[in-house]
Amino acid sequence: MTKRSYETGSIRVLWDSDRCIHTGICLRSLPDVFDTSKRPWVTVGGAAADEIAETIEQCPSGALSYERLDGGPQERPADPVEIVPRPNGPLSIRGSMVIKDYRGEVFTETTRATLCRCGHSQNQPFCDLSHKSSGFRDKPSVITSERDRAVSPAEVAPSQDRTDEDR
């Protein structure tokens, strides 16, 4: 797990390589700040803090985040939380969230995340783009009349009760 920090007197940019899904939004939006051909790849002095913050807030995975050091506004999480299944890809989530492990221990707190839907990520619960090589495809969303007639959840889905051994 690689976490890096880059800063000026105005803003601190944080990058968590394990969460990056390489959308390239940062590279296209601010090439004077984000350039993978340079080392370090983040040059915080390449743009104003407001521009950097605006670009980072477009990062769907939360791999990029920031802290304003100049008294400027911090990121405001989406409210209510937004969950969007990406076509044949991860769940993209925006909003203030706490992600816990199966024991209920806090794993991370974040405002943006892309969570694996294919089950093949080596970086669970986060997406690592394994859906591309695994051939993952969305299942169509179909509302059937069977669901409309159901009088209890058990009629349309099996119980989700599990023991620790099932996890």
CNS distance restraints for C-alpha pairs under 8 A (distance, minus, plus):
assign (resid   1 and name CA) (resid  16 and name CA) 7.49 0.50 0.50
assign (resid   1 and name CA) (resid  17 and name CA) 6.77 0.50 0.50
assign (resid   1 and name CA) (resid  18 and name CA) 5.79 0.50 0.50
assign (resid   2 and name CA) (resid  16 and name CA) 5.92 0.50 0.50
assign (resid   2 and name CA) (resid  17 and name CA) 5.41 0.50 0.50
assign (resid   2 and name CA) (resid  18 and name CA) 6.73 0.50 0.50
assign (resid   3 and name CA) (resid  14 and name CA) 7.14 0.50 0.50
assign (resid   3 and name CA) (resid  15 and name CA) 5.56 0.50 0.50
assign (resid   3 and name CA) (resid  16 and name CA) 4.46 0.50 0.50
assign (resid   3 and name CA) (resid  17 and name CA) 6.30 0.50 0.50
assign (resid   4 and name CA) (resid  14 and name CA) 5.78 0.50 0.50
assign (resid   4 and name CA) (resid  15 and name CA) 5.20 0.50 0.50
assign (resid   4 and name CA) (resid  16 and name CA) 6.62 0.50 0.50
assign (resid   5 and name CA) (resid  12 and name CA) 6.71 0.50 0.50
assign (resid   5 and name CA) (resid  13 and name CA) 5.69 0.50 0.50
assign (resid   5 and name CA) (resid  14 and name CA) 4.60 0.50 0.50
assign (resid   5 and name CA) (resid  15 and name CA) 6.43 0.50 0.50
assign (resid   6 and name CA) (resid  12 and name CA) 5.66 0.50 0.50
assign (resid   6 and name CA) (resid  13 and name CA) 5.12 0.50 0.50
assign (resid   6 and name CA) (resid  14 and name CA) 6.53 0.50 0.50
assign (resid   6 and name CA) (resid  42 and name CA) 6.93 0.50 0.50
assign (resid   6 and name CA) (resid  43 and name CA) 7.55 0.50 0.50
assign (resid   6 and name CA) (resid  44 and name CA) 6.53 0.50 0.50
assign (resid   7 and name CA) (resid  11 and name CA) 5.64 0.50 0.50
assign (resid   7 and name CA) (resid  12 and name CA) 4.16 0.50 0.50
assign (resid   7 and name CA) (resid  13 and name CA) 6.01 0.50 0.50
assign (resid   7 and name CA) (resid  44 and name CA) 6.05 0.50 0.50
assign (resid   8 and name CA) (resid  12 and name CA) 6.52 0.50 0.50
assign (resid   8 and name CA) (resid  44 and name CA) 6.47 0.50 0.50
assign (resid   8 and name CA) (resid  45 and name CA) 6.68 0.50 0.50
assign (resid   9 and name CA) (resid  69 and name CA) 6.29 0.50 0.50
assign (resid   9 and name CA) (resid  70 and name CA) 6.79 0.50 0.50
assign (resid  10 and name CA) (resid  49 and name CA) 6.17 0.50 0.50
assign (resid  10 and name CA) (resid  68 and name CA) 6.11 0.50 0.50
assign (resid  10 and name CA) (resid  69 and name CA) 4.82 0.50 0.50
assign (resid  10 and name CA) (resid  70 and name CA) 4.59 0.50 0.50
assign (resid  11 and name CA) (resid  44 and name CA) 7.74 0.50 0.50
assign (resid  11 and name CA) (resid  49 and name CA) 5.91 0.50 0.50
assign (resid  11 and name CA) (resid  66 and name CA) 6.82 0.50 0.50
assign (resid  11 and name CA) (resid  67 and name CA) 5.78 0.50 0.50
assign (resid  11 and name CA) (resid  68 and name CA) 4.53 0.50 0.50
assign (resid  11 and name CA) (resid  69 and name CA) 5.05 0.50 0.50
assign (resid  11 and name CA) (resid  70 and name CA) 6.84 0.50 0.50
assign (resid  12 and name CA) (resid  44 and name CA) 7.97 0.50 0.50
assign (resid  12 and name CA) (resid  66 and name CA) 5.47 0.50 0.50
assign (resid  12 and name CA) (resid  67 and name CA) 5.12 0.50 0.50
assign (resid  12 and name CA) (resid  68 and name CA) 6.40 0.50 0.50
assign (resid  12 and name CA) (resid  69 and name CA) 6.93 0.50 0.50
assign (resid  13 and name CA) (resid  44 and name CA) 7.37 0.50 0.50
assign (resid  13 and name CA) (resid  64 and name CA) 7.00 0.50 0.50
assign (resid  13 and name CA) (resid  65 and name CA) 5.97 0.50 0.50
assign (resid  13 and name CA) (resid  66 and name CA) 4.51 0.50 0.50
assign (resid  13 and name CA) (resid  67 and name CA) 6.68 0.50 0.50
assign (resid  14 and name CA) (resid  63 and name CA) 7.80 0.50 0.50
assign (resid  14 and name CA) (resid  64 and name CA) 5.65 0.50 0.50
assign (resid  14 and name CA) (resid  65 and name CA) 5.17 0.50 0.50
assign (resid  14 and name CA) (resid  66 and name CA) 5.72 0.50 0.50
assign (resid  15 and name CA) (resid  63 and name CA) 5.42 0.50 0.50
assign (resid  15 and name CA) (resid  64 and name CA) 4.68 0.50 0.50
assign (resid  15 and name CA) (resid  65 and name CA) 6.62 0.50 0.50
assign (resid  16 and name CA) (resid  20 and name CA) 6.82 0.50 0.50
assign (resid  16 and name CA) (resid  63 and name CA) 4.79 0.50 0.50
assign (resid  16 and name CA) (resid  64 and name CA) 6.61 0.50 0.50
assign (resid  17 and name CA) (resid  63 and name CA) 6.42 0.50 0.50
assign (resid  18 and name CA) (resid  63 and name CA) 7.40 0.50 0.50
assign (resid  18 and name CA) (resid 123 and name CA) 7.31 0.50 0.50
assign (resid  18 and name CA) (resid 128 and name CA) 7.81 0.50 0.50
assign (resid  19 and name CA) (resid  61 and name CA) 6.05 0.50 0.50
assign (resid  19 and name CA) (resid  62 and name CA) 6.82 0.50 0.50
assign (resid  19 and name CA) (resid  63 and name CA) 4.81 0.50 0.50
assign (resid  19 and name CA) (resid 113 and name CA) 7.95 0.50 0.50
assign (resid  19 and name CA) (resid 114 and name CA) 7.98 0.50 0.50
assign (resid  19 and name CA) (resid 126 and name CA) 6.65 0.50 0.50
assign (resid  19 and name CA) (resid 127 and name CA) 7.32 0.50 0.50
assign (resid  19 and name CA) (resid 128 and name CA) 7.27 0.50 0.50
assign (resid  20 and name CA) (resid  61 and name CA) 6.16 0.50 0.50
assign (resid  20 and name CA) (resid  62 and name CA) 7.55 0.50 0.50
assign (resid  20 and name CA) (resid  63 and name CA) 4.92 0.50 0.50
assign (resid  20 and name CA) (resid  64 and name CA) 7.85 0.50 0.50
assign (resid  20 and name CA) (resid 128 and name CA) 7.62 0.50 0.50
assign (resid  21 and name CA) (resid  61 and name CA) 6.67 0.50 0.50
assign (resid  21 and name CA) (resid 127 and name CA) 7.13 0.50 0.50
assign (resid  21 and name CA) (resid 128 and name CA) 6.13 0.50 0.50
assign (resid  21 and name CA) (resid 129 and name CA) 6.42 0.50 0.50
assign (resid  23 and name CA) (resid  59 and name CA) 7.83 0.50 0.50
assign (resid  24 and name CA) (resid  28 and name CA) 6.24 0.50 0.50
assign (resid  25 and name CA) (resid  29 and name CA) 5.95 0.50 0.50
assign (resid  25 and name CA) (resid  55 and name CA) 7.63 0.50 0.50
assign (resid  25 and name CA) (resid  58 and name CA) 7.05 0.50 0.50
assign (resid  25 and name CA) (resid  59 and name CA) 6.63 0.50 0.50
assign (resid  26 and name CA) (resid  30 and name CA) 5.90 0.50 0.50
assign (resid  26 and name CA) (resid  31 and name CA) 7.38 0.50 0.50
assign (resid  26 and name CA) (resid  34 and name CA) 6.15 0.50 0.50
assign (resid  26 and name CA) (resid  55 and name CA) 6.08 0.50 0.50
assign (resid  26 and name CA) (resid  56 and name CA) 6.80 0.50 0.50
assign (resid  26 and name CA) (resid  58 and name CA) 7.82 0.50 0.50
assign (resid  26 and name CA) (resid  59 and name CA) 7.11 0.50 0.50
assign (resid  27 and name CA) (resid  31 and name CA) 5.05 0.50 0.50
assign (resid  27 and name CA) (resid  33 and name CA) 7.94 0.50 0.50
assign (resid  27 and name CA) (resid  34 and name CA) 5.16 0.50 0.50
assign (resid  27 and name CA) (resid  35 and name CA) 6.13 0.50 0.50
assign (resid  27 and name CA) (resid  36 and name CA) 7.95 0.50 0.50
assign (resid  29 and name CA) (resid  55 and name CA) 6.48 0.50 0.50
assign (resid  30 and name CA) (resid  34 and name CA) 6.04 0.50 0.50
assign (resid  30 and name CA) (resid  47 and name CA) 7.80 0.50 0.50
assign (resid  30 and name CA) (resid  52 and name CA) 7.57 0.50 0.50
assign (resid  30 and name CA) (resid  55 and name CA) 7.27 0.50 0.50
assign (resid  31 and name CA) (resid  35 and name CA) 5.69 0.50 0.50
assign (resid  32 and name CA) (resid  43 and name CA) 7.18 0.50 0.50
assign (resid  32 and name CA) (resid  46 and name CA) 5.19 0.50 0.50
assign (resid  32 and name CA) (resid  47 and name CA) 7.10 0.50 0.50
assign (resid  33 and name CA) (resid  41 and name CA) 7.80 0.50 0.50
assign (resid  33 and name CA) (resid  42 and name CA) 5.46 0.50 0.50
assign (resid  33 and name CA) (resid  43 and name CA) 4.64 0.50 0.50
assign (resid  33 and name CA) (resid  44 and name CA) 5.74 0.50 0.50
assign (resid  33 and name CA) (resid  45 and name CA) 7.20 0.50 0.50
assign (resid  33 and name CA) (resid  46 and name CA) 4.85 0.50 0.50
assign (resid  33 and name CA) (resid  47 and name CA) 6.53 0.50 0.50
assign (resid  33 and name CA) (resid  52 and name CA) 7.84 0.50 0.50
assign (resid  34 and name CA) (resid  41 and name CA) 5.84 0.50 0.50
assign (resid  34 and name CA) (resid  42 and name CA) 4.90 0.50 0.50
assign (resid  34 and name CA) (resid  43 and name CA) 6.59 0.50 0.50
assign (resid  35 and name CA) (resid  41 and name CA) 5.05 0.50 0.50
assign (resid  35 and name CA) (resid  42 and name CA) 6.53 0.50 0.50
assign (resid  36 and name CA) (resid  41 and name CA) 4.94 0.50 0.50
assign (resid  37 and name CA) (resid  41 and name CA) 6.80 0.50 0.50
assign (resid  38 and name CA) (resid  42 and name CA) 7.98 0.50 0.50
assign (resid  44 and name CA) (resid  52 and name CA) 7.82 0.50 0.50
assign (resid  47 and name CA) (resid  51 and name CA) 6.45 0.50 0.50
assign (resid  47 and name CA) (resid  52 and name CA) 6.55 0.50 0.50
assign (resid  48 and name CA) (resid  52 and name CA) 6.39 0.50 0.50
assign (resid  49 and name CA) (resid  53 and name CA) 6.07 0.50 0.50
assign (resid  49 and name CA) (resid  68 and name CA) 7.72 0.50 0.50
assign (resid  50 and name CA) (resid  54 and name CA) 6.15 0.50 0.50
assign (resid  50 and name CA) (resid  72 and name CA) 7.91 0.50 0.50
assign (resid  51 and name CA) (resid  55 and name CA) 6.25 0.50 0.50
assign (resid  52 and name CA) (resid  56 and name CA) 6.14 0.50 0.50
assign (resid  53 and name CA) (resid  57 and name CA) 6.20 0.50 0.50
assign (resid  53 and name CA) (resid  66 and name CA) 6.69 0.50 0.50
assign (resid  53 and name CA) (resid  75 and name CA) 7.73 0.50 0.50
assign (resid  54 and name CA) (resid  58 and name CA) 6.93 0.50 0.50
assign (resid  55 and name CA) (resid  59 and name CA) 7.22 0.50 0.50
assign (resid  56 and name CA) (resid  64 and name CA) 5.87 0.50 0.50
assign (resid  56 and name CA) (resid  65 and name CA) 6.09 0.50 0.50
assign (resid  56 and name CA) (resid  66 and name CA) 7.32 0.50 0.50
assign (resid  57 and name CA) (resid  65 and name CA) 7.38 0.50 0.50
assign (resid  57 and name CA) (resid  75 and name CA) 7.28 0.50 0.50
assign (resid  59 and name CA) (resid  63 and name CA) 7.11 0.50 0.50
assign (resid  59 and name CA) (resid  64 and name CA) 6.44 0.50 0.50
assign (resid  59 and name CA) (resid 112 and name CA) 7.80 0.50 0.50
assign (resid  60 and name CA) (resid  92 and name CA) 6.51 0.50 0.50
assign (resid  60 and name CA) (resid  93 and name CA) 7.66 0.50 0.50
assign (resid  60 and name CA) (resid  94 and name CA) 7.79 0.50 0.50
assign (resid  60 and name CA) (resid 112 and name CA) 6.03 0.50 0.50
assign (resid  60 and name CA) (resid 113 and name CA) 6.23 0.50 0.50
assign (resid  60 and name CA) (resid 114 and name CA) 6.56 0.50 0.50
assign (resid  61 and name CA) (resid  92 and name CA) 7.31 0.50 0.50
assign (resid  61 and name CA) (resid 112 and name CA) 5.76 0.50 0.50
assign (resid  61 and name CA) (resid 113 and name CA) 4.30 0.50 0.50
assign (resid  61 and name CA) (resid 114 and name CA) 4.78 0.50 0.50
assign (resid  62 and name CA) (resid 110 and name CA) 7.24 0.50 0.50
assign (resid  62 and name CA) (resid 111 and name CA) 7.01 0.50 0.50
assign (resid  62 and name CA) (resid 112 and name CA) 4.62 0.50 0.50
assign (resid  62 and name CA) (resid 113 and name CA) 5.23 0.50 0.50
assign (resid  62 and name CA) (resid 114 and name CA) 7.73 0.50 0.50
assign (resid  66 and name CA) (resid  74 and name CA) 7.77 0.50 0.50
assign (resid  66 and name CA) (resid  75 and name CA) 7.81 0.50 0.50
assign (resid  67 and name CA) (resid  74 and name CA) 6.40 0.50 0.50
assign (resid  68 and name CA) (resid  72 and name CA) 5.67 0.50 0.50
assign (resid  68 and name CA) (resid  73 and name CA) 6.72 0.50 0.50
assign (resid  68 and name CA) (resid  74 and name CA) 5.96 0.50 0.50
assign (resid  77 and name CA) (resid  81 and name CA) 7.95 0.50 0.50
assign (resid  77 and name CA) (resid  94 and name CA) 6.79 0.50 0.50
assign (resid  77 and name CA) (resid  95 and name CA) 4.47 0.50 0.50
assign (resid  77 and name CA) (resid  96 and name CA) 5.44 0.50 0.50
assign (resid  77 and name CA) (resid 111 and name CA) 5.54 0.50 0.50
assign (resid  78 and name CA) (resid  82 and name CA) 6.86 0.50 0.50
assign (resid  78 and name CA) (resid  94 and name CA) 5.74 0.50 0.50
assign (resid  78 and name CA) (resid  95 and name CA) 4.23 0.50 0.50
assign (resid  78 and name CA) (resid  96 and name CA) 7.04 0.50 0.50
assign (resid  78 and name CA) (resid 111 and name CA) 7.75 0.50 0.50
assign (resid  79 and name CA) (resid  95 and name CA) 5.99 0.50 0.50
assign (resid  79 and name CA) (resid  96 and name CA) 7.76 0.50 0.50
assign (resid  80 and name CA) (resid  95 and name CA) 6.76 0.50 0.50
assign (resid  81 and name CA) (resid  93 and name CA) 7.14 0.50 0.50
assign (resid  81 and name CA) (resid  94 and name CA) 5.66 0.50 0.50
assign (resid  81 and name CA) (resid  95 and name CA) 4.38 0.50 0.50
assign (resid  81 and name CA) (resid  96 and name CA) 6.88 0.50 0.50
assign (resid  82 and name CA) (resid  92 and name CA) 7.98 0.50 0.50
assign (resid  82 and name CA) (resid  93 and name CA) 5.60 0.50 0.50
assign (resid  82 and name CA) (resid  94 and name CA) 5.13 0.50 0.50
assign (resid  82 and name CA) (resid  95 and name CA) 6.43 0.50 0.50
assign (resid  83 and name CA) (resid  91 and name CA) 6.53 0.50 0.50
assign (resid  83 and name CA) (resid  92 and name CA) 5.74 0.50 0.50
assign (resid  83 and name CA) (resid  93 and name CA) 4.52 0.50 0.50
assign (resid  83 and name CA) (resid  94 and name CA) 6.64 0.50 0.50
assign (resid  84 and name CA) (resid  91 and name CA) 5.60 0.50 0.50
assign (resid  84 and name CA) (resid  92 and name CA) 5.09 0.50 0.50
assign (resid  84 and name CA) (resid  93 and name CA) 6.40 0.50 0.50
assign (resid  85 and name CA) (resid  89 and name CA) 7.07 0.50 0.50
assign (resid  85 and name CA) (resid  90 and name CA) 6.08 0.50 0.50
assign (resid  85 and name CA) (resid  91 and name CA) 4.35 0.50 0.50
assign (resid  85 and name CA) (resid  92 and name CA) 6.10 0.50 0.50
assign (resid  86 and name CA) (resid  90 and name CA) 5.52 0.50 0.50
assign (resid  86 and name CA) (resid  91 and name CA) 5.92 0.50 0.50
assign (resid  86 and name CA) (resid  92 and name CA) 6.65 0.50 0.50
assign (resid  87 and name CA) (resid 137 and name CA) 7.94 0.50 0.50
assign (resid  87 and name CA) (resid 138 and name CA) 6.69 0.50 0.50
assign (resid  88 and name CA) (resid 131 and name CA) 7.35 0.50 0.50
assign (resid  88 and name CA) (resid 136 and name CA) 6.17 0.50 0.50
assign (resid  88 and name CA) (resid 137 and name CA) 4.79 0.50 0.50
assign (resid  88 and name CA) (resid 138 and name CA) 5.07 0.50 0.50
assign (resid  89 and name CA) (resid 116 and name CA) 7.58 0.50 0.50
assign (resid  89 and name CA) (resid 117 and name CA) 6.82 0.50 0.50
assign (resid  89 and name CA) (resid 118 and name CA) 7.47 0.50 0.50
assign (resid  89 and name CA) (resid 129 and name CA) 7.78 0.50 0.50
assign (resid  89 and name CA) (resid 131 and name CA) 6.19 0.50 0.50
assign (resid  89 and name CA) (resid 132 and name CA) 7.84 0.50 0.50
assign (resid  89 and name CA) (resid 136 and name CA) 7.56 0.50 0.50
assign (resid  89 and name CA) (resid 137 and name CA) 7.80 0.50 0.50
assign (resid  89 and name CA) (resid 138 and name CA) 7.88 0.50 0.50
assign (resid  90 and name CA) (resid 114 and name CA) 5.73 0.50 0.50
assign (resid  90 and name CA) (resid 115 and name CA) 5.39 0.50 0.50
assign (resid  90 and name CA) (resid 116 and name CA) 4.95 0.50 0.50
assign (resid  90 and name CA) (resid 117 and name CA) 5.30 0.50 0.50
assign (resid  90 and name CA) (resid 118 and name CA) 7.57 0.50 0.50
assign (resid  90 and name CA) (resid 127 and name CA) 6.16 0.50 0.50
assign (resid  91 and name CA) (resid 114 and name CA) 5.39 0.50 0.50
assign (resid  91 and name CA) (resid 115 and name CA) 5.08 0.50 0.50
assign (resid  91 and name CA) (resid 116 and name CA) 6.57 0.50 0.50
assign (resid  91 and name CA) (resid 117 and name CA) 6.62 0.50 0.50
assign (resid  92 and name CA) (resid 112 and name CA) 7.63 0.50 0.50
assign (resid  92 and name CA) (resid 113 and name CA) 6.01 0.50 0.50
assign (resid  92 and name CA) (resid 114 and name CA) 4.52 0.50 0.50
assign (resid  92 and name CA) (resid 115 and name CA) 6.60 0.50 0.50
assign (resid  93 and name CA) (resid 111 and name CA) 7.98 0.50 0.50
assign (resid  93 and name CA) (resid 112 and name CA) 5.66 0.50 0.50
assign (resid  93 and name CA) (resid 113 and name CA) 5.24 0.50 0.50
assign (resid  93 and name CA) (resid 114 and name CA) 6.14 0.50 0.50
assign (resid  93 and name CA) (resid 115 and name CA) 7.73 0.50 0.50
assign (resid  94 and name CA) (resid 111 and name CA) 5.70 0.50 0.50
assign (resid  94 and name CA) (resid 112 and name CA) 4.59 0.50 0.50
assign (resid  94 and name CA) (resid 113 and name CA) 6.71 0.50 0.50
assign (resid  95 and name CA) (resid 110 and name CA) 7.84 0.50 0.50
assign (resid  95 and name CA) (resid 111 and name CA) 4.80 0.50 0.50
assign (resid  95 and name CA) (resid 112 and name CA) 6.34 0.50 0.50
assign (resid  96 and name CA) (resid 109 and name CA) 7.61 0.50 0.50
assign (resid  96 and name CA) (resid 110 and name CA) 6.15 0.50 0.50
assign (resid  96 and name CA) (resid 111 and name CA) 4.66 0.50 0.50
assign (resid  96 and name CA) (resid 112 and name CA) 7.73 0.50 0.50
assign (resid  97 and name CA) (resid 109 and name CA) 5.79 0.50 0.50
assign (resid  97 and name CA) (resid 110 and name CA) 5.62 0.50 0.50
assign (resid  97 and name CA) (resid 111 and name CA) 6.07 0.50 0.50
assign (resid  98 and name CA) (resid 106 and name CA) 6.76 0.50 0.50
assign (resid  98 and name CA) (resid 107 and name CA) 7.56 0.50 0.50
assign (resid  98 and name CA) (resid 108 and name CA) 6.00 0.50 0.50
assign (resid  98 and name CA) (resid 109 and name CA) 4.47 0.50 0.50
assign (resid  98 and name CA) (resid 110 and name CA) 6.62 0.50 0.50
assign (resid  99 and name CA) (resid 106 and name CA) 6.02 0.50 0.50
assign (resid  99 and name CA) (resid 107 and name CA) 5.47 0.50 0.50
assign (resid  99 and name CA) (resid 108 and name CA) 5.34 0.50 0.50
assign (resid  99 and name CA) (resid 109 and name CA) 6.19 0.50 0.50
assign (resid 100 and name CA) (resid 104 and name CA) 5.28 0.50 0.50
assign (resid 100 and name CA) (resid 105 and name CA) 5.18 0.50 0.50
assign (resid 100 and name CA) (resid 106 and name CA) 4.30 0.50 0.50
assign (resid 100 and name CA) (resid 107 and name CA) 4.81 0.50 0.50
assign (resid 100 and name CA) (resid 108 and name CA) 6.98 0.50 0.50
assign (resid 101 and name CA) (resid 105 and name CA) 5.42 0.50 0.50
assign (resid 101 and name CA) (resid 106 and name CA) 6.51 0.50 0.50
assign (resid 101 and name CA) (resid 107 and name CA) 5.98 0.50 0.50
assign (resid 102 and name CA) (resid 167 and name CA) 7.43 0.50 0.50
assign (resid 113 and name CA) (resid 126 and name CA) 7.34 0.50 0.50
assign (resid 114 and name CA) (resid 126 and name CA) 5.83 0.50 0.50
assign (resid 114 and name CA) (resid 127 and name CA) 5.74 0.50 0.50
assign (resid 115 and name CA) (resid 124 and name CA) 7.68 0.50 0.50
assign (resid 115 and name CA) (resid 125 and name CA) 5.61 0.50 0.50
assign (resid 115 and name CA) (resid 126 and name CA) 4.30 0.50 0.50
assign (resid 115 and name CA) (resid 127 and name CA) 5.04 0.50 0.50
assign (resid 116 and name CA) (resid 120 and name CA) 7.73 0.50 0.50
assign (resid 116 and name CA) (resid 121 and name CA) 6.38 0.50 0.50
assign (resid 116 and name CA) (resid 124 and name CA) 6.80 0.50 0.50
assign (resid 116 and name CA) (resid 125 and name CA) 5.90 0.50 0.50
assign (resid 116 and name CA) (resid 126 and name CA) 5.27 0.50 0.50
assign (resid 116 and name CA) (resid 127 and name CA) 4.28 0.50 0.50
assign (resid 116 and name CA) (resid 128 and name CA) 7.55 0.50 0.50
assign (resid 117 and name CA) (resid 127 and name CA) 7.74 0.50 0.50
assign (resid 117 and name CA) (resid 131 and name CA) 7.93 0.50 0.50
assign (resid 118 and name CA) (resid 130 and name CA) 7.60 0.50 0.50
assign (resid 118 and name CA) (resid 131 and name CA) 5.60 0.50 0.50
assign (resid 118 and name CA) (resid 134 and name CA) 7.91 0.50 0.50
assign (resid 118 and name CA) (resid 136 and name CA) 5.87 0.50 0.50
assign (resid 120 and name CA) (resid 130 and name CA) 5.74 0.50 0.50
assign (resid 120 and name CA) (resid 131 and name CA) 6.79 0.50 0.50
assign (resid 120 and name CA) (resid 134 and name CA) 7.18 0.50 0.50
assign (resid 121 and name CA) (resid 125 and name CA) 7.60 0.50 0.50
assign (resid 121 and name CA) (resid 126 and name CA) 7.10 0.50 0.50
assign (resid 121 and name CA) (resid 127 and name CA) 5.82 0.50 0.50
assign (resid 121 and name CA) (resid 128 and name CA) 5.43 0.50 0.50
assign (resid 121 and name CA) (resid 129 and name CA) 7.12 0.50 0.50
assign (resid 121 and name CA) (resid 130 and name CA) 5.39 0.50 0.50
assign (resid 121 and name CA) (resid 131 and name CA) 7.60 0.50 0.50
assign (resid 122 and name CA) (resid 128 and name CA) 6.88 0.50 0.50
assign (resid 122 and name CA) (resid 130 and name CA) 7.93 0.50 0.50
assign (resid 123 and name CA) (resid 127 and name CA) 6.68 0.50 0.50
assign (resid 123 and name CA) (resid 128 and name CA) 6.23 0.50 0.50
assign (resid 129 and name CA) (resid 133 and name CA) 7.74 0.50 0.50
assign (resid 130 and name CA) (resid 134 and name CA) 6.00 0.50 0.50
assign (resid 131 and name CA) (resid 135 and name CA) 6.11 0.50 0.50
assign (resid 131 and name CA) (resid 136 and name CA) 5.06 0.50 0.50
assign (resid 132 and name CA) (resid 136 and name CA) 6.67 0.50 0.50
assign (resid 143 and name CA) (resid 147 and name CA) 6.76 0.50 0.50
assign (resid 143 and name CA) (resid 148 and name CA) 7.92 0.50 0.50
assign (resid 144 and name CA) (resid 148 and name CA) 6.71 0.50 0.50
assign (resid 145 and name CA) (resid 149 and name CA) 6.23 0.50 0.50
assign (resid 146 and name CA) (resid 150 and name CA) 6.31 0.50 0.50
assign (resid 146 and name CA) (resid 156 and name CA) 7.37 0.50 0.50
assign (resid 147 and name CA) (resid 155 and name CA) 7.91 0.50 0.50
assign (resid 147 and name CA) (resid 156 and name CA) 6.12 0.50 0.50
assign (resid 150 and name CA) (resid 155 and name CA) 5.85 0.50 0.50
assign (resid 150 and name CA) (resid 156 and name CA) 6.88 0.50 0.50
assign (resid 151 and name CA) (resid 155 and name CA) 7.24 0.50 0.50
assign (resid 152 and name CA) (resid 156 and name CA) 7.75 0.50 0.50
assign (resid 153 and name CA) (resid 157 and name CA) 6.12 0.50 0.50
assign (resid 154 and name CA) (resid 158 and name CA) 5.84 0.50 0.50
assign (resid 154 and name CA) (resid 159 and name CA) 6.55 0.50 0.50
assign (resid 162 and name CA) (resid 166 and name CA) 5.84 0.50 0.50
assign (resid 162 and name CA) (resid 167 and name CA) 7.36 0.50 0.50
assign (resid 163 and name CA) (resid 167 and name CA) 7.06 0.50 0.50
